[in-house]
Amino acid sequence: MQTIDEIISDFELLDDWEDRYRYLIELGRALPDLPPEDMTEETKVRGCVSQVWLVSETDDAKPPHLSFRGDSDAHIVKGLVAVALALFSGRTPSEIREIDAEGLFRRLGLQEHLTPQRSNGLRSMVARIKSDAEAAAAA
């Protein structure tokens, strides 16, 4: 999986939005599929028009680091899942709390090039990740 810095760099090299959409689809294709047993009502992200599943796991470190796995039934959305996972995975709850995901999405131009439904879904994913981080911090 690519790092968020690699994704940002690749996005900046692509001028055309058709190329950026293709890149998002490639990112989604590179994301491992979630096994069917992880695609449950509990892991489903609410607020997404497409189906999106997000699984969070914590390690035993103090503070814990969270890692995320995700999937979607839509190609571009699965690419957006890959961007979110690259942005948040491997971080502590306090690091996750401080990440300005909206700012990054604006920098990548996603806000103005996604449908309102996809933008809402992206916000729902980020809210779910931040909520899981808060739960891990409280545990």
N, C-alpha and C positions, 0 to 999 in steps of 0.2 A: 504494500500500500504506500502511496506517495505521501510525503509530508505536506503540511499546509504551505510551507515556504515554496516547495516545488510546484504546487498547484497554483499559487499566486504568480510565480515566475512564468509558468506556462500560459496562464491566462493573459498576462501582460504581453506575451509574444503574439497572441492571436488578435488581430484587428477586427476581423469579421465575426458577427454574431452567429452566423451559421457554423463557422469553425468552432466557436466556443460551445455551442450546443452539442456538436459532434464530440468535443472533448469531454463534456459532462457525461454524455452517453458512454464514452470509453471508460471514464472513471467508474461509472456504475457497473459496467461489464467486468471490470477488474475486481470488484468487490465480491468476496465469497458469498454465495447464497446462504441464507440462514436455513438450518434444517427445519423441516415441517414442525417438529415439536417445540421450536422456539417461536413459531408464528401463532401466538395465542391472543386472546382478548386482553390479557394482562400486558402483553408487550406491544400491542397495537397503539400507535400514536393517534390520539383524538385530534380532530381539527384538520386532518389532511383529506383531500378529496380522493387521492390515490391511496391505496393501502400501504401503510408504512409500519414496520415493526422495528423496535429498538430494544436491545438487550444490554443492560449495564452490569458490569462486574467490578468488584473491588479487590485489591490485593490486601495483604496483611500488614503493610507498612503503616507507620504512624507519622503523619496523616496518611490515609489510604490514597492510592492512585486509582482512578477509574479508567476502565477501558470499555469501549462500546462496540457492539456489532449491530448491523442493521440491514434492512432489505426493503424493497418496494416492488410493486407489480408494474410500475411505470418506469421506462428507461431514463428519462431526464431526472425524475424524482430520485431514482436510485443513485444517479450521479450527485445530486444534492446531498443525499445521505452520506456518500463518500466524502464530500467536502466537510460536512459537519463532523464526521468521525475523525478525519485528519486534524480538524481544529481542536477537538476536545479530548480525544483519547490519550491516556498516559499522564493525565494531569490530576492534581489534587483538587478537592472541593473548593478551596479558596482560589486556586488558579482559574478554575472553571467559572467561578462567580465573577472574576475580574475581566473575563474575555468579552470584548465588544463585538459580538457576532454580527449585529446589524451593520456596524461600521465596516467590517470585512466584506459583507455581502454588497454594500454600496461600492466599496473600492473595486470589487470584481465586476460591478455593473449588473449584478443579479436583480436588484430591486426593480430597475426600470425595464428589464427584459424578461421577467417572469410574469405569468398571469397572476391576477390577485389571489386566485385559489392556491397556486403554488407558493406564492409569498407567504400566505397564511399558514400553509403546511410547514414551510421552513421555520417560521416563528414557533409553531407548535412543537417541532422537533427540538429546537433550542430550549424552549421552556421545559420540555420533558427532561432533557439532559441536565439542565440546571436544577430541576426538582430532584432528580436522582442523586446529584452531587450533594444537595442539602441533606437528603436522607442519609447518605453515607457519612457526612460530617457529624450528624446527630447520633449515629449508631456507636 
